[in-house]
């Protein structure tokens, strides 16, 4: 499939799959969307509302590692919060080194390019100590093959949209997510369609429909009770 780098509304770049007219991040702002959906309503929500003083470590599963933007922003925020983060990113089809070279997240965030390149350079299926507050394990596999059980505090569900990949938004996939989360764990996603919300509720999640990032009215956050 044809892929190209495009610039989104906040100046940050993303990858577009032309055949699908689908992007890795919102055309209304890649960094803005990631910060709103995954950092604000995922990491910050969990750390402020559900984290005890004795629990200074958070385990995160990202569904769709993609460009590494969500992992990069999480690493930066972990240091700001003095929070230890164990991060697992699942991706079946990693981006190319040529695509990575064209992404401008580090210049937009005014940090060294080494931060992002380090995330992509580390080997797959091994845990790497990226910094004193952040470990990363990248798993090259399909989402349906995830076998984790009661392992994660937060899931960033950032798969391609149901319009182009409906098989990633099924009851079966969300059963795997429910199983992977710890009790009171949080799943956050940019999606807000009724079918997804109803599926999450049917599986026992407590679901909130929240204000979406720029260009999108709503998003979903689900808590495993």
Rosetta blueprint (number, residue, H / E / L):
1 X L
2 X L
3 X E
4 X E
5 X E
6 X E
7 X E
8 X L
9 X L
10 X L
11 X L
12 X L
13 X E
14 X E
15 X E
16 X E
17 X E
18 X L
19 X L
20 X L
21 X L
22 X E
23 X E
24 X L
25 X L
26 X L
27 X L
28 X L
29 X L
30 X H
31 X H
32 X H
33 X H
34 X H
35 X H
36 X H
37 X H
38 X H
39 X H
40 X H
41 X H
42 X H
43 X H
44 X H
45 X H
46 X H
47 X H
48 X H
49 X H
50 X L
51 X L
52 X L
53 X L
54 X L
55 X L
56 X L
57 X E
58 X E
59 X E
60 X E
61 X E
62 X E
63 X E
64 X L
65 X L
66 X L
67 X L
68 X L
69 X H
70 X H
71 X H
72 X H
73 X H
74 X H
75 X H
76 X H
77 X H
78 X H
79 X H
80 X H
81 X H
82 X L
83 X L
84 X E
85 X E
86 X E
87 X E
88 X E
89 X E
90 X E
91 X L
92 X L
93 X L
94 X L
95 X L
96 X L
97 X H
98 X H
99 X H
100 X H
101 X H
102 X H
103 X L
104 X L
105 X H
106 X H
107 X H
108 X H
109 X H
110 X L
111 X L
112 X L
113 X L
114 X H
115 X H
116 X H
117 X H
118 X H
119 X H
120 X H
121 X H
122 X L
123 X L
124 X L
125 X L
126 X L
127 X E
128 X E
129 X E
130 X E
131 X E
132 X L
133 X L
134 X E
135 X E
136 X E
137 X E
138 X E
139 X E
140 X L
141 X L
142 X L
143 X H
144 X H
145 X H
146 X L
147 X L
148 X L
149 X L
150 X L
151 X L
152 X E
153 X E
154 X E
155 X E
156 X E
157 X E
158 X L
159 X L
160 X L
161 X L
162 X L
163 X L
164 X L
165 X L
166 X H
167 X H
168 X H
169 X H
170 X L
171 X H
172 X H
173 X H
174 X H
175 X H
176 X H
177 X H
178 X H
179 X H
180 X H
181 X E
182 X E
183 X E
184 X E
185 X E
186 X E
187 X E
188 X E
189 X E
190 X L
191 X L
192 X L
193 X L
194 X H
195 X H
196 X H
197 X H
198 X H
199 X H
200 X H
201 X H
202 X H
203 X L
204 X L
205 X E
206 X E
207 X E
208 X E
209 X E
210 X E
211 X E
212 X L
213 X L
214 X L
215 X L
216 X L
217 X L
218 X E
219 X E
220 X E
221 X E
222 X E
223 X E
224 X E
225 X L
